[in-house]
Amino acid sequence: MLFACGDSGGDSAEASDTATTDPTAGGEEECDSEISESIEVDTRWACDHTLSGIVAVKGGVTLTIEPGVTIKGTTGSALVIGKGSQLMAEGTADKPIVFTSSQPDGSRGRGDWGGVVLLGQAPNNLQTGTGAAEGLDANDPDYQYGGSDASSSCGSLKYVRVEFAGFELTKDNELNGITFYSCGSGTKVDYVQAHMGADDGIEAFGGNWSGKHIVVTGALDDSFDADQGYTGSLQYMFLHQDPATGNYGLEWSDQKDNLDAIPRTKPIVSNVTFIGTGTSDPLVMTKSGAIKLKEGTAAGIHNSIFAYSYNAAVELTEAATEAVADKGEIAITDNIFFKNSVADDGASPYLTSDGSAWDLKGFIEDPANRNQIDVDPKLGSYTWGSANIVPAAGSPALGNGRGVQGLETTDYIGAVKDATGDWTKGWTNFIAK
């Protein structure tokens, strides 16, 4: 049976009026309904719903969400796209798809619900090649991840916001805003925001999906965390930490049980603008750092701005990671570093393992890498909640960008070039509660 949905009734733009059916609801989609059961047939949501508990998409089916739909999560809820299934959530700039807290405006906070989890079939570097999602039933095959299909897809996220997520499933196992487990290159990610999460904003466990136009704001832990052999590329990222809290902008590791596991973690990023906690308030101490490379990871970090980290701008630890850098598998080029190491007024911008004699300063400041150190990128505003990341005329970010293999060539450093091209406006949310 087909019918037309009414107004969305949520915080997002009006939901689509496309006629649809929802097989999980017996044929007709009931708008503003509570979803608590697993989804095991192809399903389309064209109006708002509320998640209750862990809602899993299982059995290789597809959940499609129409532009303008708001999905609210109650305490303890999460949307989990099981291995072999897909989430097709493609909004528009004026009708983004929003996953948010079920709490009323003004009363929302980190950890109100669990976030979005996608489990895929692409390679990782675990010993067996497969793993189970943190905190979920390890005996359920839909909650497994990993395989040999590098081109597989977990779906498509476009103009999507995930807000106030990240509750703790089990001790030390918090869900992130968005978690990608071994999602392959067929996965599409473009114009995605993770906002006010209780753990990482976005984390990639293996896989090789790539993305563009990514915003992570107010993550309690890392903005973008990658490990277990993730090898995708990301371009145009805005990462902003809450002045009161936050860990690393980029934290990447190979694999904690084997620092030389293959495929080696090697994200490639370009055109990032990172603003750390940046506080000099003696009563506020944070873990904020711009970049941490550890446990044997490789990396490519290019054409990016890193400003106002509370601690080091670049931290590189373990001899295994130093060896990777010595082999030329870590490249940090054409970046601007400004006002980092706020905790000691810029005295400690680089950090290595205790006792290490490896010259991280020389590595970063090698003239061949063309990094600009202690140079003002002249952004409009670094203010939390209302940043303006457009560089002013005469900024050293303009005209100094270089091409990165496999990515779009830009002539600028940072996430945006000018106000006309500021893609972070219109579909995002920077309200803290």
Secondary structure, 3 states (H helix, E strand, C coil): CCEECCCCCCCCCCCCCCEEEEHHHCEECCCCEEECCCECCCEEECCCEEECCEEEECCCCEEEECCCCEEEECCCCEEEECCCCEEEEECCCCCCEEEEECCCCCCCCCCCECCEEEECCCCCCCCCCCEECCCCCCCCHHHEECCCCCCCCCEEEEEEEEECECCEEECCEECCCEEEECCCCCCEEEEEEEECCCCCCEEEECCCCEEEEEEEECCCCCCEEEECCCCCEEEEEEEECCCCCCCEEEEEECCCCCCCCCCCCCCEEEEEEEECCCCCCCCCCCCCEEEEEECCCCEEEECCEEECCCCCCEEECCHHHHHHHHCCCEEEECCEEECCCHHHCCCCCEEECCCCCCCHHHHHHCHHHCCEECCCCCEEECCCCCCEEEECCCCCCECCCCCCCCCCCCCECCCCCCCCCCCCCCCCCCCCC
